[in-house]
Amino acid sequence: MELDASDTEPAAPSAAAEGTLAWTPGPLDRALPPYLALLQALENDIRSGALPPGTQLPPHRALASQVGLSLSTVTKAYREAGVRGTVIGRIGQGTFVAASKPAHASRGTDQIANLGVNLSPNVDQRGVLRGAFAELSRGNGLDGLFASDAHQGLAEHRTELAKWLATPAFQPAAEHIFATNGAQHGLDLALGTLCRRGDVVLVEELTYVGFKALASLYGYRLEPVAMDEEGLLPEALDARLRETGARVVYAMPTLHSPTARTMSAGRRRAVADVVARHDVHLIEDDVYGFLLDAKPEPIAGLIPERTIYLASFSKIFELGFRAGVMSVPPALLERAQLAMRASAWSATPLLFDVALRLIRSGAMERLIGELRRECRWRTALFHRIFPEQKLPHRGALAGYHVWLELAGGWTAQDLFFAARNQGVLLTPPGSAMAAGGMERGVRLCLGACGRAELERALVTLRHMLDRPVASLFSVT
């Protein structure tokens, strides 16, 4: 049960009585955030036996007064301890050290419904891959997949990858194609090609967590741009480019992560006009474009000389199938080649050979068709359980994730901790905000669970959100 404090918490003991507290931590690790330092001290004393199971812990206010921490810090430490199963809260009684559990009784990941990782639903991708690998092993094609100088990928692969990416308005040339170790590697290459440490990059106000990680690692400064129901706002982008002097924009126009919003053709033209007018570059992340029956025309087709375009096979199969595709403008080709040699030398030709065999045989398109149908079923399930949630796009478009708007006093942080207590894992709060703070909603990833498990998890969230947030927190 989640733990929290409120103004109804019993009064802290007087100073004369403070020495009678059941537990007072030793010196806290000042290198840690205060709540984690307190949590560490609590867990250390439980492991050492100084706090045996069943020990009643001090009330929040009393402990805060004793150790010189804020009430909110103690509350946060107790809350996380409750999430980890270290302590339990009993309404009207207090907080107690939880009973030790035998190893075999611990909740494993197979007992947690994971709505926090954006995987493709299972439509027998591994079975399809087994067949393709078996076909490759029976022939002589394996010998040609070990070239040491194919930095952009094998020439025959790049020709076919260019055709796979192509739309009526976007026709990348094979010599501008890079095979990458997944789209995340492609993002790394794109940033290395376009940016230097300290550069400003404009992103949607809610953005892909993997892009934030790259920016943090390499010292790029992300600046948020306002969004509406279609995603990036052109007028806000125009204003932010003038304010910041940024030279690079990152955007996900189709099934944006985390919100699942998708730009109309008009919106894409407007964004392209702004990018061209300011003479800057765009990194277009289109890893979910294949999920639409008719793939939207990429912004790259409107401004190919200014756009590094990314797609991925990893979103069709699973995270372990690290095969992405990047299209680079001619003027950036030499620097992108340098970034590739510096980061990974080359991608793995074996995976691209398998993917392209599936494309040639028609198995890839059949597999994608199954994914589209499964995504529509899962999105329809979500909207059946949460009918008040507004679709962020038109028609039958559906992807691996949806955006759950929060109301009724709920915050992303409250829902994250409360859901974990009920066996539902969500994306950590704050992970998508470009400029810090807390989101007003939660991304729900619908692909990692089986159908029955997904329905149970969504119903659990529905029951939680139908109650006042305060009713799910006990008071000590």
C-alpha positions as CSV (number, residue, x, y, z in Angstrom):
1,M,0.0,0.0,0.0
2,E,1.3,3.5,-0.9
3,L,2.5,5.6,2.0
4,D,2.0,9.3,2.3
5,A,1.6,12.0,4.9
6,S,-1.1,14.7,5.4
7,D,-2.2,17.3,7.8
8,T,-4.1,14.6,9.7
9,E,-0.9,12.9,10.7
10,P,-0.6,12.4,14.5
11,A,1.3,15.1,16.1
12,A,5.1,14.5,16.6
13,P,6.2,13.7,20.1
14,S,7.6,16.5,22.2
15,A,11.3,17.1,22.3
16,A,11.5,15.2,25.6
17,A,10.0,12.2,24.0
18,E,12.0,12.2,20.8
19,G,14.6,9.9,22.3
20,T,12.0,7.2,22.5
21,L,11.6,6.8,18.7
22,A,11.7,3.2,17.6
23,W,14.3,4.0,15.0
24,T,16.7,6.8,14.4
25,P,19.1,6.5,11.4
26,G,22.8,6.8,11.7
27,P,24.8,9.4,9.6
28,L,23.3,9.8,6.2
29,D,25.3,9.6,2.9
30,R,25.5,13.3,1.9
31,A,26.4,12.3,-1.7
32,L,22.9,11.1,-2.2
33,P,19.7,13.0,-2.5
34,P,18.3,13.3,1.1
35,Y,15.3,10.9,0.6
36,L,17.6,8.3,-1.0
37,A,20.1,8.6,1.8
38,L,17.3,8.1,4.4
39,L,16.0,5.1,2.4
40,Q,19.5,3.6,2.2
41,A,19.9,4.0,6.0
42,L,16.5,2.3,6.5
43,E,17.3,-0.6,4.2
44,N,20.8,-1.1,5.8
45,D,19.3,-1.4,9.3
46,I,16.7,-3.8,8.0
47,R,19.3,-6.0,6.3
48,S,21.6,-5.9,9.4
49,G,18.7,-7.0,11.7
50,A,18.7,-3.8,13.7
51,L,15.1,-3.4,12.5
52,P,13.4,-6.8,12.5
53,P,10.1,-7.5,10.7
54,G,7.1,-6.0,12.4
55,T,9.0,-3.0,13.9
56,Q,6.9,0.1,13.9
57,L,8.7,3.0,12.3
58,P,8.4,6.6,13.6
59,P,5.7,8.8,12.2
60,H,6.8,11.0,9.3
61,R,6.7,14.3,11.3
62,A,8.6,12.8,14.3
63,L,11.3,11.4,12.2
64,A,11.6,14.6,10.1
65,S,12.1,16.5,13.3
66,Q,14.6,14.1,14.7
67,V,16.9,13.9,11.7
68,G,16.5,17.5,10.5
69,L,14.9,16.7,7.2
70,S,11.7,18.1,5.6
71,L,8.4,16.3,6.0
72,S,8.3,15.8,2.2
73,T,11.7,14.1,2.2
74,V,10.7,11.6,4.9
75,T,7.4,11.0,3.1
76,K,9.2,10.3,-0.2
77,A,11.6,7.9,1.4
78,Y,8.8,6.0,3.1
79,R,6.9,5.9,-0.1
80,E,9.7,4.4,-2.1
81,A,10.3,1.9,0.7
82,G,6.7,0.9,0.3
83,V,7.0,0.5,-3.4
84,R,10.0,-1.8,-2.9
85,G,8.1,-3.9,-0.3
86,T,10.5,-3.0,2.5
87,V,7.8,-1.5,4.7
88,I,4.0,-1.7,4.8
89,G,1.4,0.9,5.8
90,R,-1.6,0.1,7.9
91,I,-4.3,2.7,7.9
92,G,-4.8,4.2,11.3
93,Q,-1.9,2.2,12.8
94,G,1.3,3.4,11.2
95,T,4.3,2.1,9.1
96,F,6.0,-1.2,9.8
97,V,9.0,-3.2,8.6
98,A,7.6,-5.8,6.2
99,A,8.0,-9.5,6.8
100,S,10.9,-11.1,5.0
101,K,9.9,-13.1,1.9
102,P,11.6,-16.2,0.7
103,A,13.3,-15.8,-2.6
104,H,10.8,-18.0,-4.4
105,A,8.0,-15.8,-3.2
106,S,9.4,-12.5,-4.5
107,R,7.4,-10.9,-7.3
108,G,9.3,-11.5,-10.5
109,T,9.0,-9.5,-13.7
110,D,6.7,-12.1,-15.1
111,Q,4.1,-11.0,-12.5
112,I,4.3,-7.3,-13.3
113,A,2.3,-5.9,-16.2
114,N,4.9,-3.7,-17.9
115,L,3.3,-0.7,-19.6
116,G,6.5,1.3,-19.4
117,V,8.5,-0.2,-22.2
118,N,7.5,0.3,-25.9
119,L,7.8,-3.1,-27.5
120,S,6.0,-4.4,-30.5
121,P,3.1,-6.9,-29.6
122,N,3.9,-10.5,-30.3
123,V,2.6,-11.6,-33.7
124,D,5.1,-14.4,-34.1
125,Q,8.0,-12.3,-35.2
126,R,10.5,-14.8,-33.8
127,G,8.9,-17.6,-35.9
128,V,9.3,-15.4,-39.0
129,L,12.9,-14.7,-38.1
130,R,13.7,-18.4,-37.5
131,G,12.6,-19.1,-41.0
132,A,14.7,-16.3,-42.5
133,F,17.8,-17.3,-40.6
134,A,17.3,-21.0,-41.6
135,E,17.1,-20.0,-45.2
136,L,20.3,-17.9,-44.9
137,S,22.2,-20.8,-43.3
138,R,21.2,-23.2,-46.0
139,G,22.6,-21.0,-48.8
140,N,25.9,-19.4,-49.6
141,G,24.9,-15.8,-48.7
142,L,26.6,-15.8,-45.3
143,D,30.1,-15.5,-46.7
144,G,29.4,-12.0,-48.2
145,L,28.2,-10.4,-45.0
146,F,31.6,-9.8,-43.4
147,A,33.0,-6.9,-45.5
148,S,35.2,-4.6,-43.4
149,D,34.9,-1.4,-45.4
150,A,31.1,-1.1,-45.7
151,H,30.8,1.8,-43.3
152,Q,27.3,2.8,-44.6
153,G,26.3,-0.8,-45.2
154,L,26.7,-3.1,-48.1
155,A,25.9,-1.4,-51.4
156,E,23.2,-4.0,-52.4
157,H,21.5,-3.5,-49.0
158,R,21.5,0.3,-49.3
159,T,19.8,0.1,-52.7
160,E,17.0,-2.0,-51.2
161,L,16.8,0.1,-48.1
162,A,16.3,3.2,-50.1
163,K,13.4,1.6,-51.9
164,W,11.9,0.5,-48.6
165,L,12.0,4.0,-47.2
166,A,10.7,5.6,-50.4
167,T,7.3,7.3,-50.7
168,P,5.9,9.2,-53.8
169,A,7.5,12.5,-52.5
170,F,10.5,11.0,-50.7
171,Q,13.0,9.2,-52.9
172,P,16.3,8.9,-51.0
173,A,19.4,7.8,-53.0
174,A,21.2,4.6,-52.1
175,E,24.5,6.5,-51.7
176,H,22.9,8.7,-49.0
177,I,21.6,5.7,-46.9
178,F,23.3,4.4,-43.8
179,A,22.6,1.1,-42.1
180,T,22.6,1.7,-38.4
181,N,22.5,-0.4,-35.2
182,G,18.9,0.6,-34.5
183,A,17.4,4.1,-34.6
184,Q,19.0,5.0,-31.4
185,H,22.4,4.6,-33.0
186,G,21.0,6.7,-35.9
187,L,20.1,9.5,-33.5
188,D,23.6,9.3,-32.1
189,L,25.1,9.7,-35.6
190,A,22.7,12.5,-36.5
191,L,23.6,14.5,-33.4
192,G,27.3,13.8,-34.0
193,T,27.0,15.0,-37.6
194,L,25.1,18.2,-36.8
195,C,26.0,19.3,-33.3
196,R,28.9,20.2,-31.1
197,R,29.0,20.1,-27.2
198,G,26.9,22.9,-25.8
199,D,24.7,23.4,-28.9
200,V,21.0,24.0,-28.5
201,V,18.6,21.5,-30.0
202,L,14.9,22.3,-30.2
203,V,12.5,19.4,-29.4
204,E,8.8,19.0,-28.7
205,E,7.9,19.9,-25.1
206,L,7.4,16.2,-24.5
207,T,10.1,14.2,-26.2
208,Y,11.6,10.8,-26.6
209,V,13.5,9.7,-23.5
210,G,16.3,8.2,-25.6
211,F,17.0,11.5,-27.2
212,K,17.2,13.2,-23.8
213,A,19.8,10.6,-22.8
214,L,22.0,11.4,-25.8
215,A,21.7,15.1,-25.1
216,S,22.7,14.6,-21.5
217,L,25.6,12.4,-22.4
218,Y,27.1,14.7,-25.0
219,G,26.3,18.1,-23.5
220,Y,23.6,19.3,-25.9
221,R,21.0,21.7,-24.5
222,L,17.4,20.8,-25.2
223,E,14.9,23.6,-25.5
224,P,11.2,22.8,-25.6
225,V,8.7,23.8,-28.3
226,A,5.0,24.0,-27.6
227,M,2.7,21.3,-29.0
228,D,-1.0,20.9,-29.8
229,E,-3.1,17.9,-30.8
230,E,-1.0,17.4,-33.9
231,G,2.3,17.8,-32.2
232,L,4.9,20.5,-32.9
233,L,3.4,24.0,-33.4
234,P,5.0,25.8,-36.4
235,E,4.5,29.3,-34.9
236,A,6.1,28.2,-31.6
237,L,9.0,26.6,-33.6
238,D,9.5,29.9,-35.5
239,A,9.6,31.9,-32.2
240,R,11.9,29.5,-30.4
241,L,14.4,29.4,-33.4
242,R,14.5,33.2,-33.2
243,E,14.9,33.2,-29.4
244,T,17.5,30.5,-29.0
245,G,19.6,30.7,-32.2
246,A,19.3,26.9,-32.5
247,R,20.5,25.2,-35.7
248,V,18.9,21.8,-35.2
249,V,15.4,20.6,-34.6
250,Y,14.4,17.1,-33.5
251,A,10.8,15.9,-34.1
252,M,8.7,12.8,-34.4
253,P,5.8,13.6,-36.7
254,T,4.1,10.2,-36.8
255,L,2.9,8.5,-33.6
256,H,5.0,10.8,-31.5
257,S,6.5,9.3,-28.4
258,P,5.1,9.8,-25.7
259,T,1.8,11.3,-26.9
260,A,1.0,9.3,-30.1
261,R,0.1,12.5,-31.9
262,T,0.5,12.6,-35.6
263,M,0.9,15.6,-37.9
264,S,-1.4,16.2,-40.8
265,A,0.1,16.9,-44.3
266,G,-0.6,20.6,-43.8
267,R,1.2,20.7,-40.5
268,R,4.2,18.9,-42.0
269,R,4.4,21.6,-44.8
270,A,4.2,24.3,-42.2
271,V,7.0,22.8,-40.1
272,A,9.1,22.3,-43.3
273,D,8.6,26.0,-44.2
274,V,9.8,27.2,-40.8
275,V,12.9,25.0,-41.0
276,A,13.8,26.2,-44.5
277,R,13.2,29.8,-43.6
278,H,15.6,29.7,-40.7
279,D,18.2,27.7,-42.7
280,V,18.5,25.0,-40.0
281,H,18.5,21.2,-40.0
282,L,15.8,18.7,-39.0
283,I,16.2,15.2,-37.5
284,E,13.0,13.4,-38.4
285,D,12.4,10.3,-36.3
286,D,9.9,8.1,-38.2
287,V,10.3,4.7,-36.5
288,Y,6.5,4.2,-36.3
289,G,5.6,5.3,-39.8
290,F,5.2,1.7,-41.1
291,L,2.2,1.2,-38.8
292,L,-0.1,3.2,-41.0
293,D,-1.8,1.6,-44.0
294,A,-0.8,4.6,-46.0
295,K,2.5,5.9,-44.7
296,P,2.4,9.7,-44.3
297,E,4.8,11.7,-46.5
298,P,7.8,12.5,-44.4
299,I,8.9,16.1,-43.9
300,A,12.2,14.9,-45.4
301,G,10.4,14.7,-48.8
302,L,9.7,18.5,-48.6
303,I,13.2,19.5,-47.4
304,P,15.5,16.6,-48.2
305,E,18.6,18.9,-48.2
306,R,17.9,19.8,-44.6
307,T,16.7,16.6,-43.1
308,I,18.3,13.5,-41.5
309,Y,15.6,10.9,-41.7
310,L,15.5,7.8,-39.4
311,A,13.5,4.5,-39.6
312,S,14.0,1.1,-37.9
313,F,13.3,-2.6,-38.2
314,S,13.7,-2.9,-34.4
315,K,10.1,-1.6,-33.9
316,I,8.9,-4.4,-36.1
317,F,10.7,-7.1,-34.3
318,E,12.1,-6.5,-30.9
319,L,14.8,-4.4,-29.2
320,G,17.4,-7.1,-29.8
321,F,17.0,-6.8,-33.5
322,R,19.3,-3.7,-33.8
323,A,18.8,-2.6,-37.4
324,G,17.9,1.0,-38.3
325,V,18.1,3.1,-41.5
326,M,19.3,6.7,-41.8
327,S,19.1,9.0,-44.9
328,V,21.6,11.9,-44.9
329,P,21.6,15.0,-47.2
330,P,24.6,15.0,-49.6
331,A,26.2,18.0,-47.9
332,L,26.4,16.1,-44.6
333,L,27.6,12.8,-46.0
334,E,31.3,13.1,-45.3
335,R,30.8,14.1,-41.6
336,A,28.2,11.3,-41.2
337,Q,30.7,8.8,-42.5
338,L,33.2,10.0,-39.9
339,A,30.6,9.7,-37.1
340,M,29.9,6.1,-38.2
341,R,33.5,5.1,-38.2
342,A,34.0,6.7,-34.8
343,S,30.9,5.2,-33.2
344,A,30.6,1.6,-34.5
345,W,32.7,1.3,-37.8
346,S,29.6,-0.2,-39.4
347,A,26.3,-1.8,-38.6
348,T,25.7,-5.6,-38.7
349,P,25.1,-6.7,-42.3
350,L,23.6,-10.0,-41.1
351,L,20.5,-8.4,-39.7
352,F,19.9,-6.3,-42.8
353,D,20.3,-9.3,-45.0
354,V,17.6,-11.1,-43.0
355,A,15.2,-8.1,-43.1
356,L,15.6,-7.6,-46.8
357,R,15.0,-11.3,-47.5
358,L,11.7,-10.9,-45.6
359,I,10.9,-7.8,-47.7
360,R,11.6,-9.6,-51.0
361,S,9.5,-12.6,-50.0
362,G,6.5,-10.5,-48.9
363,A,6.8,-11.8,-45.3
364,M,7.7,-8.4,-44.0
365,E,4.5,-6.8,-45.3
366,R,2.4,-9.7,-44.0
367,L,4.0,-9.2,-40.6
368,I,3.4,-5.5,-40.6
369,G,-0.2,-6.1,-41.5
370,E,-0.5,-8.3,-38.4
371,L,1.1,-5.6,-36.3
372,R,-1.4,-3.0,-37.6
373,R,-4.4,-5.2,-36.8
374,E,-3.0,-6.0,-33.3
375,C,-2.3,-2.4,-32.6
376,R,-5.8,-1.4,-33.5
377,W,-7.3,-4.1,-31.2
378,R,-5.2,-2.9,-28.3
379,T,-5.9,0.8,-28.9
380,A,-9.6,-0.1,-29.2
381,L,-9.3,-1.9,-25.8
382,F,-7.8,1.2,-24.2
383,H,-10.6,3.4,-25.5
384,R,-13.2,1.0,-24.4
385,I,-11.8,1.2,-20.8
386,F,-11.1,4.9,-21.0
387,P,-13.8,6.2,-23.4
388,E,-13.3,9.8,-22.1
389,Q,-9.7,9.9,-23.5
390,K,-9.5,11.9,-26.8
391,L,-7.8,10.3,-29.8
392,P,-4.8,12.3,-30.8
393,H,-5.2,11.4,-34.4
394,R,-7.8,10.7,-37.1
395,G,-9.2,7.4,-38.5
396,A,-7.9,3.9,-37.7
397,L,-4.3,5.0,-36.9
398,A,-2.9,3.1,-34.0
399,G,0.5,2.4,-32.6
400,Y,2.3,0.7,-29.7
401,H,1.5,3.4,-27.1
402,V,-1.3,5.9,-26.1
403,W,-1.3,9.0,-23.9
404,L,-3.4,8.9,-20.8
405,E,-4.4,12.4,-19.7
406,L,-4.7,12.7,-15.9
407,A,-7.5,14.5,-14.0
408,G,-9.0,14.6,-10.6
409,G,-5.9,15.6,-8.7
410,W,-3.8,12.8,-10.0
411,T,-0.2,13.4,-11.0
412,A,2.1,11.2,-13.0
413,Q,4.2,10.6,-9.9
414,D,1.3,9.5,-7.8
415,L,0.0,7.2,-10.5
416,F,3.5,5.7,-11.0
417,F,4.0,4.7,-7.4
418,A,0.4,3.6,-6.8
419,A,0.4,1.5,-10.0
420,R,3.6,-0.2,-9.0
421,N,2.0,-1.2,-5.7
422,Q,-0.8,-2.9,-7.8
423,G,1.7,-4.7,-10.1
424,V,1.5,-2.3,-13.1
425,L,4.8,-0.7,-14.2
426,L,4.6,2.7,-15.9
427,T,7.1,5.0,-17.5
428,P,8.9,7.0,-14.8
429,P,7.4,10.4,-14.2
430,G,9.2,13.4,-15.7
431,S,11.1,11.3,-18.2
432,A,9.6,12.9,-21.3
433,M,9.7,16.6,-20.2
434,A,12.3,18.4,-22.2
435,A,12.8,21.1,-19.6
436,G,12.2,19.2,-16.4
437,G,9.0,19.2,-14.3
438,M,6.2,16.7,-14.4
439,E,3.9,15.6,-17.3
440,R,0.2,16.1,-17.2
441,G,-0.3,12.6,-18.5
442,V,1.3,9.2,-18.7
443,R,2.4,7.2,-21.8
444,L,0.9,3.7,-21.7
445,C,2.8,1.1,-23.8
446,L,0.4,-1.5,-25.0
447,G,2.6,-3.9,-26.8
448,A,4.7,-5.7,-24.2
449,C,1.9,-7.6,-22.5
450,G,-0.4,-10.4,-23.7
451,R,-4.0,-9.4,-24.4
452,A,-5.4,-10.7,-21.2
453,E,-2.6,-9.2,-19.1
454,L,-3.0,-5.8,-20.8
455,E,-6.7,-5.8,-20.1
456,R,-6.2,-6.6,-16.4
457,A,-3.6,-3.8,-16.2
458,L,-5.8,-1.2,-17.9
459,V,-8.8,-2.2,-15.7
460,T,-6.5,-1.8,-12.6
461,L,-5.6,1.7,-13.7
462,R,-9.2,2.5,-14.4
463,H,-10.3,1.5,-10.9
464,M,-7.4,3.5,-9.4
465,L,-8.2,6.7,-11.4
466,D,-11.9,6.4,-10.6
467,R,-11.0,7.0,-6.9
468,P,-9.8,10.2,-5.3
469,V,-6.0,10.1,-5.2
470,A,-5.9,10.6,-1.4
471,S,-7.9,7.4,-0.8
472,L,-4.9,5.3,-2.1
473,F,-2.4,6.7,0.4
474,S,-2.3,5.6,4.0
475,V,-1.3,8.1,6.7
476,T,1.1,7.5,9.6
